[in-house]
Amino acid sequence: MKTILIQLDTDPHPSPFDAIAAYDSDVDVVLGFGQISAQNLSDIVQGAVFPRGPDGLANTAFWVGGSKVRDGEAVLEAAQKLFFEPFKPSIMLDSDGSNTTAAAAVALVRRVVTLKSSRTAVIGIGPVGLRTAELLRREGADVTMLTFPPDVMEGGYRRASGIPVALEAGFKVVEPASSDELDGALAGHVALFAAGPAGTQILRRSGWADVEGMRVVVDYSAAEPVGVEGVDRTDDLKEEDGVKKLGALAVGGPKMKLQKRCVQRMFEVKGTVLDLDGVYDVALEVL
């Protein structure tokens, strides 16, 4: 029986990135559906779970994707409500690649620094930043989330839309008014994760190299200019001035390995649910 992955994408067009990753994970068939919401989901789910019967669902799984993480979370929740015993296939949430990206980075960092009871910082309150903060808190770290200073954002400054979400989740949020304030706010943090927009340098070298207590800096942005000055895309925990640097491509390779392993896991254990915690559990196994 062929393995079939159902792409539930909240964007108009199903992501080719996700489809290629699925095929590279040895899935036989990928069926992509775009513009999926919690409201229009039922016909697709029911049409996918019934043809093969309960036993056949070991070879059918769902992947929730798209650029809007909160919409993806709503689809994941709605889909699970449509599942029932014995019709319970596996399902994974990785909207915008945020779960696998954050999980890979935090899993790598925890190998070289003690996160429990340590102060950590995340610059950027978008999907990847929020997921990173959630995983750092799971590890027992004290997390500070910071917005981008206005003087580094081309085209003007717009207050981060993710701030209410971060505050509601219980995170401390700092909004530095300048790059100098950002540098100062990072003092005393042992690990820093920069989740900025592609092609924008959001942190100067002085924000990590001259900061008391800093031991690890992670940059998620691969486009030129990179997000953190002095961190090369290929830096794989390379040490400089006592700080280990993890660049975007050094995160990207393990992220792809993790994403493929998550897809494979769904077909190994029927009924697997890979939300953020589930993805991170896999990351701790494979990275």
Summary of the structure (lengths in Angstrom):
residues: 287
radius of gyration: 19.6
end to end distance: 30.5
largest distance: 60.8
contacts: 1016
relative contact order: 0.14
helix: 40%
strand: 20%
